[in-house]
Amino acid sequence: MKGGKTSRKVLNELYARPLPLVLSSEAYNVTIPNVFPHNPISWIYLVWKIVQINTLNRVPQSQIPALTVQLEESIFKVADEADFITLWRCGFFGKGVLSRSEPTWKERSIKRFNTVQNDKQFSMEELTKKRRDERKKFKAERAKLQELELKQRKEELSSEDAASLEGLKILLSKMRMNPSIKNISTDDLKVETEESELADIIDLEYLQLQAIETFYLKFALNVINVYESHLLSTLQLFDRCCRLSQGEGPNNTFIIEYSVYHYFRSLGWCVRSGIKFGCDMLLYKRGPPFTHAEFAVMIIPGDEKLCRDWFDMAAIARVIGTVKKTLVLAFVEYPNRETYDQILLSEFEDEKEKFTQLLGKYRVTEILYRRWAPGRTRD
Amino acid sequence: MSSLAHQVLVNLVHYNNWTSVESHTLLLELTILCGVPPATQTPDSLGLEWVIPRSIKQDPNISAHEINGWFQQITQLSSSKRPTRITIAIVNDDGTIVYYFIHDGVVKPRQN
């Protein structure tokens, strides 16, 4: 990050792929050519290209080794650094356990503990720390000011105090006007540590995937292998995921959440967890480095007993409103127990077909929920 | 120690830079952590904070009865001094941990 914001061009290069998939066109540099209806040669050329893409150049995805995910004590872990960088860069999957989202722990620790000098790049966590330190300083000065003002009201103010009161007033207004966040130096982040300690700490971070993300990467994209002492099949993975969540049968929280996750992913949104805002999911247009999330999703299973009351709704909507997002209510209709069991128990040649059938029975409908203040939102 | 408590412990030590973090495993698979944050949030606290790890996916509901139980457990652990507040660490399945204070009664809000 240079000067606080990375340029759009750098971001576009870094996050060029929206999913961890390689397309034939990208790998072999083949594209479907333009067709000119009056020109027969362009038609022949098109047919040749289609044949070329479908037969000669196999989909390169099948040639790329699957990424490794470990299921350990109910956590889906990606330990290999190259793998987690791929998952983060291509679609923003997972979260570094010691970072806010992108796994930056290693870089941050190196900077914190020893000092790669002349490095002007700062992670989001470092900027936040700096901003909080500034705020703390501001609050300390403000406390002093308030004490003096109290004295003034009681008319116990000495001439010395009066001078410092004026000084503080000027200082505080200055701090309010221009926070000095722009000028950070690496010295602010340094901590003294033994070198041996550093080596132990540096490899602590792994990428943690949500159950829904793991299942999406396995079932929908087929780019990972999940191990739990042995390789898990899609069905076994499904079973594990369901057991990690509440409920049994068709309205298990995992399946409900997954259907919504898959739905928004298929529509091209980058979906991330919304726990920090008390909702189920956040929708990003491209991903966290580009813009803030525009929408917050609250999932409501189509079951009247489980419906949230108006107080819950109002509370969440107000929180979402203050962070300038729009609340989306995602209603999920799910199949009855009979249909659910029938599909899960029947035999399919392809495991994937079973889940395509099953998830096809889930329907997602979304409704935008927005507080409207008639006096303020007149365009 | 449960995997959940371990996750919170690692987060406290390596992400939030807490010191002297200890874990106390009690009955019913309940683990309570205590430690010292890098800066005290309120002037009256002694620095030591009590943290209850909790999974939002596996255990989404909390009762007042349960919260009172935690206060009592901690009172026993900290040699019969009831804490003025505890911290609940809510762990999501993507590894995000959000922390919330639970106060033992009404507290004057601090200036923002």
Interface residues (C-beta under 8 A of the other chain):
Chain A: E72 E73 S74 I75 G94 K95 G96 V97 L98 S99 W105 K136 K139 I201 L204 Q208 L209 Q210 A211 E213 L244 S245 Q246 T253 R272 S273 I275 K276
Chain B: S3 Q7 V10 N11 H14 Y15 A39 I56 K57 Q58 P60 I90 N92 D93 D94 G95 T96 V98 Q111
